[in-house]
Amino acid sequence: MKNVLIVGIGTGNPEHLTIQAINALNCADVLFIPTKGEAKAQLADIRRDIVSRYVTRPQSRVVEFAIPVRQTAERSYHQSVDQWHAAIARAYERLLLEELLDGEVGAFLVWGDPMLYDSTIRIIERVRALETVTFDYSVIPGITSIQALAASHRIPLNLVGKPVEITTGRRLAESFPEKTETAVVMLDGEQAFMAIDPEARIYWGAYLGTAQEIVISGRLGDVRDDILRTRADARARHGWIMDIYLLQKGRDFEE
Ligand SMILES: C[S@@+](CC[C@H](N)C(=O)[O-])C[C@H]1O[C@@H](n2cnc3c(N)ncnc32)[C@H](O)[C@@H]1O
């Protein structure tokens, strides 16, 4: 039987790795590192750095593989993601068939935590459903970008006794502020905060955990233009950006 470890590696700071994650990487015979093209080369570099810092097992091998690009033309969002996952599942299937021997352990280094806006677990389940390669797998948690954001701003995530919604830029308008007083927004390519009530508070962060980390917070109406400008400049300078923010209305102990 082959074994797969899906290891959360945190969001850019190599010190985000838990001892459990370091031990898992040191159990692996093969360390799978995804590459996402020139623009996101830094993300593969961070994974290489993690391997060279923590992996002490001389016989382990690193295998880099290209993540297929998501096609968006002439299909709905759901079709596009479904087809993309199918293509990644085929790539994983090939890795498990060709790069991992029977009885060996392979580790996928997953950004942040594998349960949060990441499809490695569901894609690994798709590979199992293909029934072309027999394997078992386990998941090792990691520090998420939500934790990194809250820590950098020194804030608790929720208001006392209140819920939090985690959503995407595309869906923000459906929930905040009518349905929830605290929303965490990820994967926002359209800067959805620009359309939100300027009285809300925002805690924004980009490249959290990395040397380029930027954080801005304040009354949305006061800081939103600054965030927009800072984001565009940083994106142009680095060629890529990952940002996340928390929006809040209301206060602790307010009903
Ligand atoms: C595909 S999701 C992966 C989330 C990841 N699994 C986690 O646990 O945070 C990518 C989104 O996570 C957020 N993100 C991940 N890493 C980040 C970082 N270092 N700084 C800011 N946002 C980050 C951004 O909203 C980005 O669009």
The ligand as a MOL file (V3000), in Angstrom:
LIG
                    3D

  0  0  0     0  0            999 V3000
M  V30 BEGIN CTAB
M  V30 COUNTS 27 29 0 0 0
M  V30 BEGIN ATOM
M  V30 1 C -6.6180 29.0120 -2.4040 0
M  V30 2 S -6.7820 29.9110 -0.9200 0 CHG=1
M  V30 3 C -5.7420 28.9960 0.1450 0
M  V30 4 C -6.0060 29.2520 1.5960 0
M  V30 5 C -5.0920 28.4580 2.5160 0
M  V30 6 N -5.3990 27.0420 2.4370 0
M  V30 7 C -5.1580 28.9110 3.9600 0
M  V30 8 O -5.2340 28.0500 4.8500 0
M  V30 9 O -5.0710 30.1020 4.2080 0 CHG=-1
M  V30 10 C -5.8340 31.3330 -1.3070 0
M  V30 11 C -6.3350 32.5600 -0.5760 0
M  V30 12 O -5.9140 32.5020 0.7680 0
M  V30 13 C -5.5320 33.7860 1.2270 0
M  V30 14 N -4.0840 33.7240 1.5460 0
M  V30 15 C -3.3250 32.6300 1.5600 0
M  V30 16 N -2.0850 32.9130 1.9490 0
M  V30 17 C -2.0460 34.2300 2.2050 0
M  V30 18 C -1.0400 35.1070 2.6550 0
M  V30 19 N 0.2060 34.6790 2.9130 0
M  V30 20 N -1.3510 36.4260 2.8000 0
M  V30 21 C -2.6090 36.8650 2.5460 0
M  V30 22 N -3.5970 36.0740 2.1080 0
M  V30 23 C -3.3270 34.7610 1.9490 0
M  V30 24 C -5.8520 34.7580 0.1090 0
M  V30 25 O -7.1590 35.2490 0.3060 0
M  V30 26 C -5.7780 33.8700 -1.1100 0
M  V30 27 O -6.5610 34.4000 -2.1590 0
M  V30 END ATOM
M  V30 BEGIN BOND
M  V30 1 1 1 2
M  V30 2 1 2 3
M  V30 3 1 2 10
M  V30 4 1 3 4
M  V30 5 1 4 5
M  V30 6 1 5 6
M  V30 7 1 5 7
M  V30 8 2 7 8
M  V30 9 1 7 9
M  V30 10 1 10 11
M  V30 11 1 11 12
M  V30 12 1 11 26
M  V30 13 1 12 13
M  V30 14 1 13 14
M  V30 15 1 13 24
M  V30 16 1 14 15
M  V30 17 1 14 23
M  V30 18 2 15 16
M  V30 19 1 16 17
M  V30 20 1 17 18
M  V30 21 2 17 23
M  V30 22 1 18 19
M  V30 23 2 18 20
M  V30 24 1 20 21
M  V30 25 2 21 22
M  V30 26 1 22 23
M  V30 27 1 24 25
M  V30 28 1 24 26
M  V30 29 1 26 27
M  V30 END BOND
M  V30 END CTAB
M  END
